[in-house]
Amino acid sequence: MVISRLDDGCYVDVNDRWLRLIGMRREEVIGHSSLELSIWADMKDRDRMVQTLRENGAIRAEEIKFLNRSGAAFLGLLSAAALELNGEQCILSAVQDITEFRKLEDQLRQAQKLEAIGILAGGVAHDFNNLLSIILGRCELMETQRPATQSAGQDLEEIRKAAESATGLTRQLLAFSGRQVMELKVLDLNAIITETESMIRRLIGAHIQIELEMDPSLGRVKADPGQIEQVFLNLAVNARDAMPEGGKLMIRATNFDMDESYARAHPPAQPGPFVQLEIRDTGTGMDAETQARIFEPFFTTKAKGKGTGLGLATVYGIVKQSGGYIWVNSEVGKGTAFQIQLPRVAGALTERRLAPAPESRLRGSETVLVVEDDPAVRSVIREFLSLSGYQVLEAAGAAEAVEIAGQKDLRIDLLLTDMILPGKTGSALSRQIAELKPHTKTLFMSGYSEQTAGQEFTSGRRA
């Protein structure tokens, strides 16, 4: 609360809350004007306030930027009324500091924006992935079925390479949107950092010094090890590009117990036990406008042709899909720090095994019922299975599949179904088929993550 003279802005009286807000003592304020004390970030705001008070007698809930003693700005919600005090025209003002409120509002709005972009990107990527699956499948069928001339073979190879490159982009978009299929394991992040350190050193070059700080009592997290490695590599490359003349990259892993106050200041975070990773560089840093957009897909500050703008978007999606949070603090000329918080979990570490070497193409003679609503995708699946000796039945949806399975003397050894079908999940279809053909096993296929598919993988009889 503040009382000041209308004409010259000299303070007549103020309360203790105002003094704490601006960081001054009463004797420094009373009898001095707001112009002398540099309280207003823009004196034009006071001129407008005075003009409004002269015309209307009051103003209500206007957002004004003020300065405290150190020159730091804060946002105030100002209401004021003109009054006469001891024969002088004065202003009675009430100011509410809403700086933190607006900051939280901006953070929530940014989170909602990224969520909306993620939904759009995920839908586009999934549909595009289907088209690429058809292109790659047809390329492989042409390579295996029809002897091609050298020229035709080279053309097919170029088509396949282009499609695989595009598949990499859709995979990054799916990661950003939280729809990437993940292989979750209980991990020791210290081990992941140690394993990726040599790769990071090769990526960033000898002109950048790496410092590691790892808590030996670090808790465990549940995440996809390959994708966590991708997080480290993407952030390391981002740091390298911000330090073209050299610098320092610091990677720190600690336990972090998030309390209620921290969570309130960082929406949409929820309190609990976390492992915190901090990746800090001494590079060029970013302004506030750039920071607000760095996780958006296809946004990049790099020169044309130097980046897709999907690196940090992918990091954001992986962290989010792992149940964690990511924050960025940066200042131009003073470097950038990313903080990643992943939930701590109990349980034994998951043993990391190498994938078995691929066997030669398998063949069979059983009957497979393929359920897929995209006719082009269904056609590719049918041809691959037929070439491997299987008897193939096709259905475009659940109703058609149930009708086929209802044939009394028909044996179906395997139901191969998409997880997401028009009007029904693959799991619900599997249960229906099991009632008609109890011996039939089910193999689910999907371009969506388990979470996106409604966690339906756990029900039904699986092959």
Order of alpha helices (4+ residues) and beta strands (2+ residues): beta-beta-alpha-alpha-alpha-alpha-beta-beta-beta-alpha-alpha-beta-alpha-beta-beta-alpha-beta-alpha-beta-alpha-alpha-beta-beta-beta-alpha-beta-alpha-beta-beta-beta-alpha-beta
